[in-house]
Amino acid sequence: MADHEAYDRAVRERLRRVRERIGAAAARSGRGPDAVRVVAVTKGHPHGVVEAALAAGLRDLGENRVEELARKSLRFEGRGIAWHMIGHVQSRKAGGAARLAALIHSVDSLRLAAKLSRRGELDGRRIPVLVQVNASGEATKGGFPAADALDGIGTLAELPGLRVDGLMTMAPFTSSEPALRDTFRRTRLVLEQAAGIDGVEGRELSMGMSNDFEIAIEEGSTMVRLGTTLFGARPA
Ligand SMILES: *Cc1c(COP(=O)(O)O)cnc(C)c1O
């Protein structure tokens, strides 16, 4: 990035186009453009990319590893960033994730949930989380299988140190629009059913990445996690 001004401009322009597409997809689902929040995924990118995100006005940034989140949140302390933990969190790193992230999207097991809740109780607060749902059924995807997600959500919602703000899902590796749509729709239906559970306080649906965010928004997403479409390919 010899010329960071050119890169900053490019990110700003990509964000402008992405917001247009978000607005159009939100309109197709009967909502306004402000119904969908952009979580800009800076994972795997150097600090210059975080600077470009900030210059473009982005403040919700996503990371998928606790170590990288720790490094970047320290480096950018005081810059008004709300960090989102979007990747699998090992139970032994639950404390770090709880301390550093404004929202943990990827609560994928009761074990992790219990760890986070104990942390929340020690700190005298309720840690905001989303429950990850494996709506595609792919073995490689984490999260509660859609079929018994409601049981899991019910158990999680009783934990005193957590606040369940909604659900997150990852779409399958496919370009099949019906398969993608089905995954997102299934997750929305789980949230609709979970809405009656005590302790489920939010209605957030973290769904959609660079390749599928418009379909996710049409199916009710309130947060899209966008990396490549904003920042280009991640360095190897
Ligand atoms: C990397 C990642 C993203 C962003 O992916 P892009 O395809 O680059 O937009 C979104 N969500 C999660 C959980 C990720 O790990």
The ligand as an SDF file (V2000), in Angstrom:
LIG
                    3D

 15 15  0  0  0  0  0  0  0  0999 V2000
  -14.0920  -13.9280    6.7480 C   0  0  0  0  0  0  0  0  0  0  0  0
  -15.4810  -13.9130    7.2410 C   0  0  0  0  0  0  0  0  0  0  0  0
  -16.4350  -13.0610    6.6700 C   0  0  0  0  0  0  0  0  0  0  0  0
  -16.1390  -12.1410    5.5000 C   0  0  0  0  0  0  0  0  0  0  0  0
  -15.9880  -12.8730    4.3280 O   0  0  0  0  0  0  0  0  0  0  0  0
  -15.9190  -12.1550    2.8860 P   0  0  0  0  0  0  0  0  0  0  0  0
  -16.3010  -13.2290    1.9450 O   0  0  0  0  0  0  0  0  0  0  0  0
  -14.5190  -11.6990    2.7080 O   0  0  0  0  0  0  0  0  0  0  0  0
  -16.8940  -11.0380    2.8880 O   0  0  0  0  0  0  0  0  0  0  0  0
  -17.7090  -13.0780    7.2070 C   0  0  0  0  0  0  0  0  0  0  0  0
  -18.0330  -13.8650    8.2440 N   0  0  0  0  0  0  0  0  0  0  0  0
  -17.1480  -14.6950    8.8270 C   0  0  0  0  0  0  0  0  0  0  0  0
  -17.5710  -15.5390    9.9690 C   0  0  0  0  0  0  0  0  0  0  0  0
  -15.8430  -14.7480    8.3370 C   0  0  0  0  0  0  0  0  0  0  0  0
  -14.9630  -15.5790    8.9260 O   0  0  0  0  0  0  0  0  0  0  0  0
  1  2  1  0
  2  3  1  0
  2 14  2  0
  3  4  1  0
  3 10  2  0
  4  5  1  0
  5  6  1  0
  6  7  2  0
  6  8  1  0
  6  9  1  0
 10 11  1  0
 11 12  2  0
 12 13  1  0
 12 14  1  0
 14 15  1  0
M  END
$$$$
